[in-house]
Amino acid sequence: MSDVRPRLLGEWVCLGLLAASPAHGFAVAARLAPTGDIGRVWSISRPLTYRAIDQLVTRGLVEQVGTEPGRAGGPRSVMAPTAVGRAV
């Protein structure tokens, strides 16, 4: 199981936020922005947030569980932890 554990702090934070409540990457990034509720304490850029989520998907810790319409584009993928992601 050690090879699926998140390696970076951003990955741990994204996994924790998604475990608390499934969300799309834009919503996670908004919470981690300097003006977000988490970002006021510890922030990460939007590109790094999406990269962390992509890494969690690659490791099988997070998966798409639905979609929501985007405001100015295509649908947004709602992500949530897998069983392995919850165990980690």
Phi, psi and omega in degrees: 000344185296335181283349178260355181290139175303144182256336184246153181303319179301322178294317179298317181295314179297318178298318179296317179295319180289330176291326179289324182196119177306142183201167174269162184303323180297320179293320177296315179299322179296321179291331182267356176292157181306335179264358180280167183297323176275321183299337176295336179260314181213119184244160178213147182291160178301313180300321179289329176295312179297322178296318179298317179296318177300319179295321178295322177296314180302322181277358179077022181264340181223147178217160177284131180242359179172185176223157174228148177294139176277158180287317186229035181185206180286183180293151178259138180276123176273127184248151177209157180293148170280178176300320178295319179298320177294322180293323179293000000 
